[in-house]
Amino acid sequence: MSTSLPTLLILAFVLGAMVVSWMSTPKGPNQTLIRTAVLLTLGVCYLMWTVTYLAQVHPLERK
Amino acid sequence: MGDEYPTLFRSEGMSLIQLIVPREVAHDTIAELGELGDVQFKDLNPDVNPFQRSFVGEIRRIDEMARRVRYFTAQIEKEKDLIPIRPLYDSVPLVTVGPRAAQTIDELDTKLIEHESRLVRMNENYQVLSDRMKELVEARHVLRETAVFFDRAAGAEREIRTSFDDSSAPLLQHDDREAQFSGNAQFDLEFVAGTIERSRLPTFERVLWRVLRGNLYMNHTDIQEPFIDPQTGAETRKNVFIIFAHGDTLLAKIQKVAESMGATVYPIDSNADKRADSLREVTSRLEDLQVVLFNTGNTRRMELVTVGESLASWQDVVQKEKAIYETLNLLNYDVRRKTLIAEGWCPTRDITAIQVALRHATDESGTSVSPILRELPTKKTPPTFHRTNKFTEGFQTIMDSYGIASYQEVNPGLFAVITFPFLFAVMFGDVGHGLILFTAAIFMILRERQLAKADLGEIFGTFFFGRYIILLMGAFSVYTGLIYNDIFSKSLHLFRSGWDFPVAHSNETVVAVSNGHTYLFGLDPAWREAENQIIFTNSYKMKMSIVLGVIHMTFALCLQVPNHIRFNRRSDIWTNFVPSMLFLQCIFGYLVLCILYKWTVNWENATTVPPSLLNMLISMFLSPGTIDPDSQLYPGQGTVQVILLLIAMGCVPVLLIAKPYLQYQGMKKTQSQGYIGLHGDDTVGPPTDDQLEGEEEANGRVITEEDEDHEHHDFGEVVIHQIIHTIEFCLGCISHTASYLRLWALSLAHAQLSEVLWDMTIANVLGMSGIVGIVALVVIGVMWFTLTVFILCIMEGLSAFLHALRLHWVEANSKHYEAGGYQFVPLSFARLNEEAA
């Protein structure tokens, strides 16, 4: 029984990871760069996975 | 501010500094600052002719030295065998600062003059000797060929006068013949012999025939070897000619014609002995000349080798000195007080470093008077400086190519570090190709230091400059490849598939049955074998492109807010940002939500047919409020869509009118309070800080402060600007959203190309067996890999790079980027070397 629930669970996980990484980047000249990069990476990777997952949960096409 | 680090988010804070430098320490100060690379000097003498500036004499001298160095470089390049130039990092540095600096430069100058004069002399000698050698070679040819003529003539003569011996007889008999010869006047023919270019020969013959009315006998032969001009390398082919004629007038005419046609006449004796002697002489002179030429060549080469040892360091010194004196020319030279005043921009963080450098320069030069640094308050816009490291440099450069950020504006380069490789990867998604890119980048990065020193050429140099971009592009492509489940056009079967295929009997088409699982990560591998794969992936990729596009544009739009806050235009948040955001979200944000919602509904169990989202969007505009209940997405859709449409339509006039209206109100307020412009200009407003400061402070002002061009609060202009902005934004929303469909198009093209390549090469070969099969597999495999790298990675990669860049430059930057700044270009000797290389 495939549902869209996993996307929400993973979303919560990703948001948690974002908060953790925000708080745990070391201070230094690259702090903003690392934060931006990690948050953006988590964000876009999650987006792409979610869209792909959702597209296949209730498939509209039949093979 | 001391604890905070500068970030790439916006430009670093820059200050205008003023340096007061005593004349004795000026050269060394600028040299030190050039090594530091942190100050951009302003031109304090903008009206002065370059020929009237203070340090013109020194620059002229340095230019002469630079010319000599260039001459040496050209001479070294012309040598056939490679002459090694010792690279800069290997050379002993010449010290050009400090008390002995002037002496060092003088010595360098004399040395350069010496080398140059020696080289010039050697080249001249070489040229003269080469010319002489050419003449001698021609003379030798003439002697040889005329010997042939005379032999033939003597042979023919012998047939006529058989009682005489032939001319190849030993000397004694030859003398007899000589006496007899002169006795027979009718056979005493005089002649002119020489060489002429082959192309001129027919003309020569014809002219002679006409001039002498046929009273001549001419014979000519080709010289086999062409003559090569040592300077230009051009080949000329020549012929030897000999013209027999009788009488002084005729001979004189022949000489004149020969001269005019560019032939060279050689004195040849009719006596065979004397000819043999001349031949011997010519040959021996030729040999001598060759030896001399060889020696001259060698000496020249030795000279160039000596030059090559120090050439790089000379180039470096000359470059630096020229830069220093050009910078000194920008300063204000107060001759009476023997000081120079410099103004320039520098990052505020680095002021202490600059002060340390100044003190260092004073110590080096051995004087006791130190330059003074002062920070000046100013209203001018500083240059934009983003402090990048070797990782962020590439990304910042590609975003700067669109335009330099305004001072203190949000820098899109920071976000491009991730969004650019990601959008590239969406168009390039293939694990195998991504790995190829990734390994190529790793290779370049691991050998960074060596490759940075080498001269890489333009194409490979550009790839090397972007090695970190390629690294991230490869990494993200591996990720998107896993999502698209595409590795060299094959699928990975990592998790449980969501489809079961029933057993197929012969060639019938089977319909797979969904088994209730969703493939955990990425596209189900079952789609790879399906006939309607493309229908599914098209729908999926198109919708994903729209989702990613709208989110990217929303993100870019939000970057406006920090700009409005920093530049003190908070009202713009309400007049520009909020209406734009509402417009975008009410139409396209709604579309994205519908896409996502439609995917979460199980349409098998639903009461309605799954509606086409495109038709839904179109009918939202064309017939708002009316929803066919059979094809509705959710109940209440009609009302919701009408509300959204009204909000979006309402935002357009707000966007158009709100900001000009507020400005108009502001203007009316100041006007009504009775202020008039103090300086007779049309702009009405409270007196600016600039004017007040000018009244209060008499000193400590910037020297070359012109009237800053204030933003004309011309009402008409603001209205026009706002109209353009509104139209651009609203139309742009639609066209840019559609433009993101290129993410789908390119990824489809890439996947298809990859599949075609596999099907046409390796797929044909895998079935073959035996030794033939193995050989064929290897050969085709190599071909497949080469084509993969060149077509799929390089060509497709460049294409996806370009499109990803376009998406950033047009779709994203138009939402927030002002790009009105100018780049911070400090005086930096390191950069001079880069530019020259």
Chai-1 contact restraints between the chains, C-beta under 6 A:
chainA,res_idxA,chainB,res_idxB,connection_type,confidence,min_distance_angstrom,max_distance_angstrom,comment,restraint_id
A,M1,B,G516,contact,1.0,0.0,6.0,A-B,restraint_1
A,S2,B,G516,contact,1.0,0.0,6.0,A-B,restraint_2
A,S2,B,T518,contact,1.0,0.0,6.0,A-B,restraint_3
A,S4,B,T600,contact,1.0,0.0,6.0,A-B,restraint_4
A,P29,B,Y5,contact,1.0,0.0,6.0,A-B,restraint_5
A,T32,B,T7,contact,1.0,0.0,6.0,A-B,restraint_6
A,T32,B,F9,contact,1.0,0.0,6.0,A-B,restraint_7
A,L33,B,L8,contact,1.0,0.0,6.0,A-B,restraint_8
A,T36,B,L414,contact,1.0,0.0,6.0,A-B,restraint_9
A,A37,B,V417,contact,1.0,0.0,6.0,A-B,restraint_10
A,A37,B,I418,contact,1.0,0.0,6.0,A-B,restraint_11
A,L40,B,I418,contact,1.0,0.0,6.0,A-B,restraint_12
A,T41,B,I418,contact,1.0,0.0,6.0,A-B,restraint_13
A,V44,B,F422,contact,1.0,0.0,6.0,A-B,restraint_14
A,M48,B,I483,contact,1.0,0.0,6.0,A-B,restraint_15
A,V51,B,M544,contact,1.0,0.0,6.0,A-B,restraint_16
A,V51,B,V547,contact,1.0,0.0,6.0,A-B,restraint_17
A,T52,B,I483,contact,1.0,0.0,6.0,A-B,restraint_18
A,T52,B,G522,contact,1.0,0.0,6.0,A-B,restraint_19
A,L54,B,W599,contact,1.0,0.0,6.0,A-B,restraint_20
A,A55,B,Y540,contact,1.0,0.0,6.0,A-B,restraint_21
A,A55,B,W599,contact,1.0,0.0,6.0,A-B,restraint_22
A,Q56,B,T518,contact,1.0,0.0,6.0,A-B,restraint_23
A,V57,B,T518,contact,1.0,0.0,6.0,A-B,restraint_24
A,H58,B,N602,contact,1.0,0.0,6.0,A-B,restraint_25
A,E61,B,N532,contact,1.0,0.0,6.0,A-B,restraint_26
A,E61,B,I535,contact,1.0,0.0,6.0,A-B,restraint_27
A,E61,B,F536,contact,1.0,0.0,6.0,A-B,restraint_28
A,K63,B,A512,contact,1.0,0.0,6.0,A-B,restraint_29
A,K63,B,A530,contact,1.0,0.0,6.0,A-B,restraint_30
